[in-house]
Amino acid sequence: MRRTGIVATALALLAGAILVGVVAAQPAPDAVRKAFAEADANKDGVLNIDEYIANVVYVFRQVDRNRDGFISEEEARAYFVEFRPEFFKAADRNGDGRLSVGEAVAAKVIDFFEIDTNHDGVLSIEEVLVYERALPTAAPRK
């Protein structure tokens, strides 16, 4: 499945682009709904942890421009307009100056459970929209 434009931006938000130390953009609710529907691989109307993590990995691959399996600060700065090094460093658990996919996933699993406000183990579109509205704004670079 190919994801481009605003849908890729919204998917980055669904995955929590803060994993690379950025304050994420807030796309229109319709864009979030469309991205949510695309991320909902089994089409059951909610995102389970597997679908959510798949989106984290998708965003990771978009940021990892040189395809070496890591996101460097340089790659994160090139991809996102507002890069926040303190978030990047917090996610860099081994302190090597780059994020592995495992570090990125670990940083975002916590967000899944924060977004899941009714604690039913899945994310509804309503929960995601509430979470998105609470994020500060900035725009990812294309």
Summary of the structure (lengths in Angstrom):
residues: 142
radius of gyration: 13.9
end to end distance: 18.8
largest distance: 39.3
contacts: 426
relative contact order: 0.22
helix: 56%
strand: 8%
